[in-house]
């Protein structure tokens, strides 16, 4: 493949990513705002946000928690958020005994409290450990905000009217991940606007 062909291929990635985001703007704006309102209410009630995901979802979960604990665009006090994907010692300790599907749920059962929020990120919506995480969050009387691609996967069947699903109806996991980072940036911005009145 020539450099010119590769340049065209790279340009198409930008076009595909941009087009998908524009197509989803109207669909996703409402659940993002609803999620921001849920998170702000939890934080004002002195609750916390727990996040989890696998692979790219783990990176997104950790990134969101870091923006909450540090800041987004506006300097502010840290907000209570914990990434359940970030502690390698805990993750490998649980997984070492053949319980990879419980790496998040076990942490949620220990750390989660009624009124806390779980942000669960999955491209397929079918990951066993994400399903177990949502089940544990329900047991702990937490609110669930889920992000998944495609048709939403199994996780949507676990959600109630009090939960939020932010679905990216696309089959390419890399395009889905690209939308996820924009969703998280919109969520961070909306949270700061609601908390600080920053516009």
N, C-alpha and C positions, 0 to 999 in steps of 0.2 A: 504494500500500500504506500503510495507516495505521500509526501508532506502536504500537498494540496488536498488530497483525499482525506487525510487525517484532520486537517484544518476544518474541512466541511463537516466531518463527523463530530468534531468538538463543538462547532457552532450549532449543530442540530441538538446536542444535549442541552445547550442553553435555551434554545427555542422550545423544546419539549417541556423543560422544567418551568419556564416562564408561562407557557400556555396553560399547563395544568394548574398552576397557582391562580391564574386569572379566572379560570373556569370554576374554581372552588371557592372564590372569595365570598360570594353570596351564600353558598351552602354552609360554610364553616363559621361565618361571623357570629351567628346567634349562639351556637354551642360554645364558642370560645368566650363570649361575653358571659354566658351563664356559668361557665367554669370559673371565670375570674370572680364573679359575685360569690360563688360558693367558697372559694379559697379566701377571699377577703373576710367573709363572715367568720370562717373558722379561725383565722388569725386574730380577729378582733375579740373572739371568744377565748383567746389564749390556747387554741388548739394548734396542731402542727400538720405539715404536709409530708407524707412518705411517698417516695417515687421508686419505680422499678422498671426494668426492661432487660432484654438480652441483646448482646452484640451492639449494633447501632442504637437500639432502644435503650441499652444500658448507658451508652454515652450521652444520649439525649436526656435521660433521667438524671444523670449526674450533673449535666450542664444546667438543667433547670434548677436543681437544688442549689447549685453554686450561685446562680443569679439571684435567688431568693436570699441566701445567706450573705452575699456581698451586696450587689446592687445591679440594676439594669442600666438605664441611661442617667438616672438621677441618683445622687448620693442620698442614702437614707439608712436608718438602723437595719440590721439584719433581720430577716423574717425566718420563722422556725420551719426548716425543711431538712429532711434527711434522705439521702439516696441509699436505698437498700442494695444497690448494685456496686457500691464503692468500696466496701470492706472486704478485701480479698481473704483475710484470715477467717472471717465468719463464713463467707461463701464457700470456701474450700473445706472448712471444718464440717459444715452440714453436708456438702456434696460428697465428701470423702467416704461417708457411710452408705453411699448408694441412694441418697435422698435428694437428688438435684431438683426434683419437682417441688421440694419444700424450702429451697434457699431463701425465698422471700416470705412465704407464709409463716415460717417459724419466727422470723424477725417481727412480723406484724403482730403475731400473737403475744410477743414479749413487749413490744413498744407501742402498739396501737391502742388508742383510747376512744371511747364514744365521742363522736363529733370531729375526730381527725379526718383528714382527706387522703385517699390513696390515688396517686396519679400513675396508672398502669399503661405502659407503652409496648405495643406489639405490632409488627407489620402484618402478621397473619391473623391475629386474634385467637390463635389455637395453641399457643405455647402452654404446656402443662404447668409450668411454674407460675405463669401469669394467671391462669385459671385458679390455681390454689391460692394465690395472693388475694384475688378478688373474693374468693370464698372466705378466707380468713378475715378480710376487712369487713365482710358482712357479719361475721360472728362477733367482731369487736364493735359493731354498730358504727362503722365509719361510712363516709360518703365516698363513692368511687367516681373518678373521672378517668375514662379509658380512651386510648387512641389506638385505632387499628385500621388496616387497609382492606382492600378487596371488598368482600360482602360483610365484613365485620368480624367473622369467625364465631367461635363458640362463646367467647366472652360476653357478647351482647345478650345472650340468653340469661346471664346471671344478673343483669342490671335491672334496677327498679325505676320507678318514676322519679325518685330522689337523686338518681345518678345521671351522669352525662356521658354520652358517647360522641367522640369527635372522629368521624369516619372519613377516610380518604379512599373513595371508590376507584381504585387503580390496582393493577396487578403487578407492576414493576416495583420491587421493594426499594430500589434506589431512588426512584421518583417519589415514592411514599416518604422515605426518610428526608428528602429535600423539602417536602411540604411540612413535615414534622417540625423542622427547625424554625420555619416561618410561623407555624402555629404557636410554638413556645415563645417566640419573640413577641407575637401579638398578645399572648397571655401575660407575659411579664409587663408589657406596656400598659395593658388594661388594669392590671393589679395596682401598678404605681399610680395611674390616673385616679382609680377609686380610693386608694388610701391617702394619697398626697394632694389630690386635686391638680395634678400636673398635666397639662395638655399642650 
